[in-house]
Amino acid sequence: MNLTTGIDQVERSLGSFDLRRALSSRVDLLLGAALTVLALLGTAGTTSAPLDLVGVLLATAPHVMRRAYPWLTVTLTLVGAALIMMSPPRPGAWAIPVLASAALSFYTVQRLLERRAAWIFTGGIGALLAGVAGLVYLAPGPISLSQIAVACMVAGALLVGITMVADVRRSRTEVREVRADNLETLREQAAMAERARIAREMHDVVAHSISMVAVQAETAPYTIKDLNDAARQEFAEIATAARATLTEMRRLLGVLRADVPPETAPQPGLGQLPELLEHHGGDVDLDIVGEEKELPQAVDVSAYRIIQESLTNSRTHAPGARVSIEITYRPTLLALRIADDGPGPTAPGDAPGGPGEAPGHGLIGMRERAVALGGWFVAGPGPAGGFLVQAGLPLE
């Protein structure tokens, strides 16, 4: 890199400097101003040269832009510290704000680096300070070797301590990120498992309807008199197509079932709700709003499963709580509302399954069922406490 290129880079860096951005943090602005004032007051009672005052200012004043320009701040702070070491004033109260500013600036940069780079940077700063200390020792002055040794030991311990603190903070951040990734993976796996379960149940529902089509198409020529040959052939083709569709559905379901054994029991519906409430064993209030009507089988199964999972969650996470179930029949929608008077989530956003952990398959399954039918699902703390589940399942 030639001199012209270097000058251009410096000009670009200076041109990109934004004073408003540098002073955007009020905390850094107030803290930097306080450290600068304290350092200057600390030098008031000492015989300090102008260069010493410049060093103190460089070591404290840049703190006002520590978060916006961390590398520039730590560079200016190191330059100020080097000037102080080259021509140190007498010990005074200035040392505490200077050390505090340097430590905070160094910590800010350490938080931006990866673990290996942070330790390399610490070693480099330590070597730089040792070099400056050597120059101070060789230069004529009142500073003794023992004083330089003590200063180097204190500076080295401070650098290592700050690096270790930043390393601990970095490790905690990494652990939180890994936990968040694992939690998201568990949620995705649970959602996929529930989708497969829903698909198996929907297969049974659709397979029953297609089987009825095949049976009716095969029996139609025997129940309907005076059918011509074309109509008989058409019914035969309908039956053949229905059987072929059933075969393809079974093949597709084999991919979803994996190693899960097939369920031979018929899919339940709201007609089996009394048995479900009796099996729950707790206090349950059931309220039917609107005129009951025959539901599409997919809606019937999903409504039953949502109520079933809600009761299971209530029995597991709020044993002994009273549960109220409201089923509302509307012209184009079946609305469900299941609430209990238990303790509810222990923290905002917690769902059954434990705070900070992946929620159970129940909530995921209920949401997947409602969404699969084009409906909606909401679960969370109730307005008067407890836990509330609401879902809307379209009938068309």
Buried (B, 14 or more C-beta within 10 A) or exposed (E): EEEEEEEEEEEEEEEEEEEEEBBEBEEBBEBBBBBBEBBBEBBEEBEBEEEBBBBBBBBBBBBBBBBBBBEBBBBBBBBBBBBBBBBBBEEBBBBEBBBBBBBBBBBBBBBEBEBEEBBEBBEEBBEEBEEBBEEBBEEEEEBEEEBBEEBBEEBBEBBBEBBBBBBEEBEEEEEEEEEEEEBEEBEEEBBEBBBBBBBBBBBBBBBEEBBEBBEBBBEBBEEEEEBEEEEEEBBBEBBEBBBEBBEEBEEEBEEBBEEEEEEEEEBBBBEBBEEBBEEBEBEBEEEEEEEEEEBBBBBBBBBBBBBBBBBBBBBEBBEEBBBBBBBBBBEEBBBBBBBBBBEBBEEEEBBBBEEEEBBBBBBBBBBBBBBBBEBBBEBBBBEEEBBBBBBBBBBE
